[in-house]
Amino acid sequence: MALIVGITSFNRSAQAQAQPEAPPGPAGGDPPIAAPATEPASPPADATTARAPSAEAHAGAPALQSAAGPGPASPAPPPPAEEEPWKKPLSVAAWARVGGRLQNPGAREKMDRLLADGELDLSFSGEINRFIGVQGAIVAQFGPTPTGGNIAGSATLRDAIAKIKFHDLLNVWIGRMIVPSDRSAFSGPWSMGPWNYPGFFEPYAPPIGPRQGPLGRNDGVTAWGKIAGGLFKYYAGAFNLHDSSVSPLYTARLNLSLLDPEPAYYQKSTYLGEKSILALGVAGEVQREGSVESLPPPAMGMPPGVPRKDTFMEANADILFERNLGTAGTITLEGAFYKYFGDFERLDYSFFALASYLTPSNVGVGKLQPLVRLQQAKPKNADPYVLIDAQMGYIIEGHAARAALGYQRSDLSGAKGNALFLGVQLQK
């Protein structure tokens, strides 16, 4: 009997060694918007082959005898069924940004009015099978408006995307999504160092930069792919597909990462020292009859005029350099330039430049991140618009828990302004 138990134990050990290792679990996505599906792991080995003990397990094993004669050893229990390695459970995330601003909207140089705003995003993503995924999100906002404000706030659909993966070189996303234009669009305010999204020169007006849509989204289709795990990526899209009265907005972008790859559809404006980044991006947009003449309001009793139209085009380039210097901290340098084309475009060009530093160790429960950013936009028939931000960030849990305190100086063709701002961002 002792011999039978010993041989049975030996056989089970050999079977365990013959089992293939379980594939590692997929990496988590980058909040607030869930990253696209990771590469599917190799399927598990055939179950029958995996359960068969190796030849070495039987070589030289003595015959087992019992009082009733020869008999088989006790069978080993079957291995537990493995889950499909490509399939992740539905990912759900909640992001919140709340902030305050000390500024008088009617007299922008005075800091005698305290205003508050905030945003809550609820997003989800998951895979249907190894080729098809889904992503969606809703957003709720509150804060001042051009007519004063409404405490009830507003809520709307942010993302609704069907994802089809043919290969690393070809993914097709259909629905409401970020327009692939510049790095800031992919990052959003959630994954950048500055608290304020770039391009907000004029109060309550859309940001100056590439054409996108509310919250940087638009309804359309994007084809994109990557090479060498994300060292090179391309994007090509068509948008404005919800509105039959206007021509589609066509976009294209190329991104080259010379150090660490950026494999996901989305890109951050800072990785807070987790990656070494030297990335170059170029992009463009074109829309037939997208540059429209602005007409004054019609005189009383007169019909409105018919505006003239021209083709709209925009071209931009951006660069991001980020390096973790170990005990010396992390430095980040970023810049972007935008050029606008069209007979009836109000702006000629715009740009921004940024520099920040992240301390190597905590001060209290988080790291300090001093930052400065210069923005400028040039109207065709006016002096430049200028914004300067000086900010101190406090990074507690990466982008998932951070705070920012800063000062902004503005000059809109001679109309000057001052503002103090404070913001807190949290994710769960």
N, C-alpha and C positions, 0 to 999 in steps of 0.2 A: 504493500500500500504506500509506503513512503517513497518507493521508487516511482510509482505512478504519479503521485503528486508532484515530485521533482521534475519529471519529464514534461508534464502538462504545463507547469510554470515556465519551463524553458521554451516550449513552443509558443506560448502567449507572448513572451518577451521578443521572440523573433518576429512574430506577427506585428507587434507594435513598431519594431524597427522598419518593417517593410511598408508601413503606412506612409503616404505622402504627407508632407507638412501642410497644414491649413494655410491658405493665402492670407496675407496680412489684410486687416480691415482698411477700407478706403479712408483717405485723408479728409478731414472736415473742410467745409467750404469757407470762403472768406465772407464774414458778415459785413454789411447788413443784408447783402443780396447773396443768396446761396450760390457757390461756385458751380460751374458745369461738372458733369459727371467725370470722375477720374477714369483712367484707362482700365478696361475690364481685366481682371486677373485671369490666368489660364484656368480652364475648367479642371475639376479634380480628375485624378486618374480613374480608370474604370473600376467600379466597386469590386467586381469579381477578381481582377488582378490584384487589387490592394489587399483583399482578404487572404490571398493564397500565401502560406508561409514559404520562406525561402528554402532553397535546396540545402543550405548549410544547417538549417534547423533539424533536418532529418538525417543528415549524413552521420553515420556511425552511431545512431541512436539504437539502444538494445530493444529487442522485441518485448512487448508488454504482455505478461501472462496473468491470468486469474485462475481461480479454481474452476471456472466454467470453460476455460480455454482462452485463446487469443481474442481480444476485443479492442475496439477503437478508443483512442483517448477522448476525453470530454471536449466537445467543440467550443471554440472561442466565441464569445458574444460578438455580434456584428458591430462594426464601428458606427458611431452616431452619424446621422445624415448631415451632410454639410449644406449650409445655406448657399444660394446662388451668389458667387463672390462679387458679381458686378452690381448687385442690387442693394441700394441703401434705403433705410427707412425714410419716411417723409421727414424733412427737416423744417422746423418752425422756429422763427426768431422774432423777437420784439426789440425795436430800437427806439430810443427817446432822446430828443434834444430840446432843452429848455434854456432860454437866455434872456438877458435884460440889456437895454441900451439906454444910455443917458444922453439924450439929444432932443431938441425941439424941432419937429418936422417943419414947422412954419418959419422958423428962424434958425437955420442949421448950424450957425456958429455958437449958439447958446446951448449949454448943457443943463437946462433947467426943467426937463421933462423926462420922467422915467417910463419907459415902454417895455413890455414883455411879450415874448412870442415863444412858440414851441411846436414840436412835431412828434408824432408817434407813427412808426411804420411797423406793420405786421406782415411778414413775408413767409413763404413756404416754397419748397422745391423737393423734387424726388424723381425717381426713374420708374417708368412703366416697364421697360425691358432694357436690354443692353444698347438699344438704338434710339429709344424714344424717352424724353423727359418732359417735365412740366415745371413751370415756375410762375408764381403769382404774388401780388402784394397789394395792400391798400394803405393809404396814408391819410392821417387826420392832422390838421393844422389849426392854430389859432394865433392871433396877433393883430397889429394895426393894419388898416386898409386905407386906400385913398379917401374914403368917406368917413373915416373914424375908426371903426372896428366893430366886431360882433362877438360877444362872449361865447356864443354857441359854436363858433369855429366852422370848419368844413371837413368833409371826408370824401375821398375819391379813389378810383382805381389807379394804381401806379404801374403795375406790371401784369401782363397776362401773356405768357410765352409758351408755345409748343416748340420743343427742341428735337431735332433729328440729327443723329450722328451717323454719317456714312464712313468716316475715316478721320484721323487726325487732320488730314489736309482739307476736309470738307465737312463742315457742320452748317445746318440751316436752321435758323430761328425765325419763327413767324408769330406776329402778334404785336403787343405794345411793349416796347423795350427802350433802353438807352440807345440814342443815335450814336453810332461809332464815329466820333469826330475828333476830339482831343483827349488827352489824358485826364484832364479835369472832369470831363463828362463821365468817364468810366469810374473815377474815384468818388465823385460826388463830395459833399461836405463831410461825409462820414469818415473817409479814409485819406484825408489830407491834413497837413499841419495847421494851416490857418482856420480860424473859426468861420470866417466869412467866405463864401464861394466867390471865385473871381468873376469880374465883369459887372458887378452891381454898382454902377456909377450913379444912376438916377433912381430916386426913391420910387418904389412900387412899379418899376419898369422891368422887363425881362433883362437878363444879363447880356452885356455886349460880348459877342463871340460867335461861334458857329451857330447856325440855325438848328434848333432842336424841337422843343415843344414844352408843354407844362412838365415841370420836374425833370427836364432833360429827356423826356420820353416822347415817342411818336409811334404811330401805327404803321407797320410795314414788315419788311422781310430783310434779313441779313444773312449772307453767306460768309463764313470765316473759317480759317484754318491755321495750323501751326506746324512748324518744322523744328526738329531737334529739341522737342519738349517745351517749346515756347521761346526759344532764342529769336525766332522770327515768326511774326504773325501778320496776316492780312485780313481785311474786312471790306465788304462791298454790300451796300444796302440801298433800298428804295423805300421812301417814306411819304407821308401825307396821303396814304391810301384810303383814309377814312373820308376824304373830301373830294368829290368828283368835280368840283368847280375850279380846282387849281391843279397845276401840273405836279407830278411827283418830284420830290426832293431826292436826288441821287447823291450818295456819299461813298467815299473810299478812304481807307487808312492802311498804312504800313507801319509796323513797329519792329525795331531791331534792338534786342537786349544783348549787349556785348559781354556782360559778366554773368550773373545768375539769370536763369530763364524766368519768364512770367507765363505760366502755362494756361491760366484761366482766361475766359472771355474778358473779365474785368481786370483792371490794373489799379494799383494804389499810387497816390502821389507821395507817400512815404511808407516804408515798411518798418520804421522805428528801429532800424539796426538789425532786423532779422534777415535781410538780404544785402548783398553787394550789387548795386545797380548802376549801370551806365546805359541808359536807354534813349534811343532816338526815334521820334515819330514824325511822319508827314501825313497830311490828310487834305481832302478837298471836298467841296460840295458844289452842285450845280442844279439850277431849277429854271426851266424855261418860263419866261414871263413872271419871274419871281421878284424882280426889282420893280416896284410900283410907285408911281408918282404920288406924292402927298399933295392933296388939294385943300385949299381953305374951305371952310363951311360955306355953302351957297347963300347968296343974298336972299332976303325974304321975298318969296313969290317966284324965285328962279329955280329951275330944275338943277339937280346936282350935275357937276361936270363928269366927264368920263376920263379917268386917269390913264396916262400912257404907261406902257410896260416895256421892260427890257429883261434880258437874261441875267439872273443873279448867279454869281460865282464867289466862292470863298476858298482860300488856301491857307493852311497853317502848318507850323512846325513846332515841336516841343522837345525838350531835353530834360532828363532827370539823372542826377548823379547823387548816390548815397553810399557812404562808406562807414562801416563800424570799425573804429580804431581801437577797440578793446578798452583798456583802462583810460584812454584819452577821450572816449565818448564817440558819438555818431554825428557826422556832418551831412547836411542835405542841401543841394543846390538845384534849383529848378527854374526853367524859363520857357516861355511860349510866345510866338508871334503870329498875328492874324492879319491877312490882307483881304479887302472886300472889293468886289468888282460889280458894276452895274450903274447905268446912267442915273438912277434915282436912289442910289444908296447914300445915306446920310454920313457914313463914316468912311474914312480912307484906310486906316489900319488901327490896330491895338496890340498891346503886349503886356507881359508881366515878368518880373524877376523876383526870386525868393531865395533866402538863405536862412538856415536854422541849425541849431546845435542841441543834441540830446545828451544829458549828463550820463556817465557810465554807471552810476550807482544811485540808489534811492536817496531822496531827501524827505524823510518821513516815510510815507507809504507809497510815494511815486517819484518819478524822475522829472526834472525840470527841462523845458524845451523853449528857450528864447528864440524868437523868430522875427524877421522883418521882411515885408513884401512891398514892392513898388508896382503900381499899375498905371497905364496910360492908354487913352483912346483919343484919336485925332479926327474930329469932324471935318468935313471938307471945307466948310465955310465958317469956322470958328476956332478959337484957341483950344489947345488940348484939354482933355479931362485928366485929372491926376488923383490917385488914391494912394495913401501911404499907411500901412498897418504896422504897428509895433506891438508884439504880443508875447506873453509868457504863458506857455502851456504847462500843464501838470498831468503826466501820463501815469495812471495808476495801474490799469490792466490793458495796455495797448489801446487800440481804438475802442475797446468795449467799455472802458471807464476812463474818461479824461475830462479835464476842465481847462478853460482858457480865459485869461484876463488881458484886455488890450485897449489900445487907443488908435483911432482912425482919423486922419486928416484928409479932407477932400477939397478939391478946387475944380469946379465944373465951369470952365471958360470964365473964370473970375468970380463965380459964386462959391464962396468958401464955407467949410463946415468942420465941426469937431464932434467927436463922439467917443464915449467910453462904453465898452461892452464886456459882458461876462456871460459865459456859457458852460453848460455841463452836458455831457453825452454819456449815455449808458446803454448797454445791450445785454440781453439775456436770451 
